[in-house]
Amino acid sequence: MNLKLEKLQEIYGNSILKELKDNKEDLLDNLDYLKNRGYDNVIELFELYPYSFLQDPTLFQEKVDELIKKLGVEYVEKIEENTGLWECIENE
């Protein structure tokens, strides 16, 4: 995984770097969980919605599983076509 921290810092400010450092374990667990669920473009999604990946892994996993249930078998393609579907993970 190749995270573009400079890009995130430019978009979200310096505080994002501290939050990423403080929540490193949760971030890695959540990235791995989504990748294990079959979503290969996790870095791109992370760069769009970094705060969603900083949540408690249990909560994150519940939200991801609920989204997958709503979207069905082709959830990967649906999220790739419309990343806005991911907003429910960050905002709930």
Sine and cosine of phi, psi and omega as CSV:
sin_phi,cos_phi,sin_psi,cos_psi,sin_omega,cos_omega
0.00,0.00,0.71,-0.70,-0.03,-1.00
-0.84,-0.54,1.00,-0.01,0.01,-1.00
-0.98,0.19,0.71,-0.71,0.02,-1.00
-0.99,-0.10,0.99,0.11,-0.09,-1.00
-0.90,0.43,-0.57,0.82,0.01,-1.00
-0.89,0.45,-0.64,0.77,0.02,-1.00
-0.90,0.44,-0.69,0.72,0.03,-1.00
-0.89,0.45,-0.67,0.75,0.01,-1.00
-0.90,0.45,-0.64,0.77,0.01,-1.00
-0.90,0.43,-0.64,0.77,-0.05,-1.00
-0.98,0.18,-0.73,0.68,-0.17,-0.99
-0.97,-0.25,-0.11,0.99,0.00,-1.00
1.00,-0.04,0.07,-1.00,-0.06,-1.00
-0.91,0.41,-0.46,0.89,-0.08,-1.00
-0.90,0.44,-0.44,0.90,-0.02,-1.00
-0.89,0.46,-0.59,0.81,-0.02,-1.00
-0.91,0.42,-0.66,0.75,0.05,-1.00
-0.90,0.43,-0.68,0.73,0.00,-1.00
-0.90,0.44,-0.63,0.77,0.05,-1.00
-0.90,0.44,-0.67,0.74,0.02,-1.00
-0.91,0.41,-0.70,0.71,-0.03,-1.00
-0.92,0.39,-0.47,0.89,-0.06,-1.00
-0.90,-0.44,0.50,0.87,-0.10,-1.00
-0.83,0.56,-0.70,0.71,-0.02,-1.00
-0.89,0.45,-0.72,0.69,0.03,-1.00
-0.88,0.48,-0.70,0.71,0.01,-1.00
-0.84,0.55,-0.77,0.64,-0.03,-1.00
-0.91,0.42,-0.65,0.76,0.05,-1.00
-0.87,0.49,-0.69,0.72,-0.05,-1.00
-0.94,0.34,-0.64,0.76,0.08,-1.00
-0.88,0.48,-0.71,0.70,0.01,-1.00
-0.89,0.45,-0.65,0.76,-0.02,-1.00
-0.88,0.48,-0.73,0.69,-0.01,-1.00
-0.91,0.41,-0.65,0.76,0.04,-1.00
-0.89,0.45,-0.66,0.75,0.03,-1.00
-0.92,0.39,-0.38,0.93,0.05,-1.00
-0.99,0.11,0.03,1.00,0.10,-1.00
0.98,-0.21,0.12,0.99,-0.01,-1.00
-0.99,-0.10,0.95,-0.32,-0.10,-0.99
-0.99,0.11,-0.39,0.92,-0.06,-1.00
-1.00,-0.09,0.71,0.70,-0.07,-1.00
-0.90,0.43,-0.56,0.83,-0.03,-1.00
-0.90,0.43,-0.70,0.71,0.02,-1.00
-0.88,0.48,-0.68,0.74,0.02,-1.00
-0.92,0.40,-0.65,0.76,0.05,-1.00
-0.87,0.50,-0.68,0.73,-0.01,-1.00
-0.91,0.42,-0.48,0.88,0.04,-1.00
-0.99,0.16,-0.60,0.80,-0.09,-1.00
-0.74,-0.68,0.89,0.46,-0.10,-1.00
-0.89,0.46,-0.57,0.82,-0.07,-1.00
-0.93,0.37,-0.45,0.89,0.03,-1.00
-0.91,0.42,-0.48,0.88,-0.03,-1.00
-1.00,0.07,-0.05,1.00,0.01,-1.00
-0.99,-0.11,0.05,1.00,0.00,-1.00
-0.96,0.28,0.28,-0.96,0.14,-0.99
-0.82,0.57,0.75,-0.66,-0.06,-1.00
-0.82,0.57,-0.59,0.81,0.01,-1.00
-0.90,0.44,-0.72,0.69,0.03,-1.00
-0.90,0.43,-0.70,0.72,0.02,-1.00
-0.85,0.53,-0.73,0.68,-0.03,-1.00
-0.89,0.45,-0.65,0.76,0.05,-1.00
-0.88,0.48,-0.70,0.72,0.00,-1.00
-0.91,0.42,-0.68,0.73,0.02,-1.00
-0.89,0.45,-0.72,0.69,0.01,-1.00
-0.88,0.48,-0.63,0.78,0.04,-1.00
-0.91,0.42,-0.67,0.74,0.04,-1.00
-0.89,0.45,-0.68,0.74,0.02,-1.00
-0.88,0.48,-0.67,0.74,0.02,-1.00
-0.88,0.48,-0.67,0.74,0.01,-1.00
-0.91,0.42,-0.66,0.75,-0.12,-0.99
-1.00,0.09,-0.40,0.92,0.03,-1.00
1.00,0.04,-0.17,-0.99,-0.13,-0.99
-0.84,0.55,-0.59,0.81,-0.06,-1.00
-1.00,-0.02,0.52,0.85,-0.07,-1.00
-0.87,0.49,-0.57,0.82,-0.01,-1.00
-0.87,0.49,-0.77,0.64,-0.01,-1.00
-0.89,0.46,-0.63,0.77,-0.01,-1.00
-0.91,0.41,-0.66,0.75,0.02,-1.00
-0.93,0.35,-0.64,0.77,0.02,-1.00
-0.90,0.44,-0.57,0.82,0.03,-1.00
-0.96,0.27,-0.52,0.85,-0.05,-1.00
-0.60,-0.80,1.00,0.06,-0.04,-1.00
-0.89,0.45,-0.28,0.96,0.06,-1.00
-0.87,0.49,-0.36,0.93,0.07,-1.00
-0.88,0.48,-0.41,0.91,-0.03,-1.00
-0.96,0.27,-0.28,0.96,-0.04,-1.00
-0.83,0.56,-0.51,0.86,0.00,-1.00
-0.91,0.41,-0.41,0.91,0.04,-1.00
-0.95,0.32,-0.64,0.77,-0.05,-1.00
-0.98,0.18,-0.55,0.84,-0.18,-0.98
-0.99,-0.12,-0.24,0.97,-0.08,-1.00
-0.98,0.19,0.00,0.00,0.00,0.00
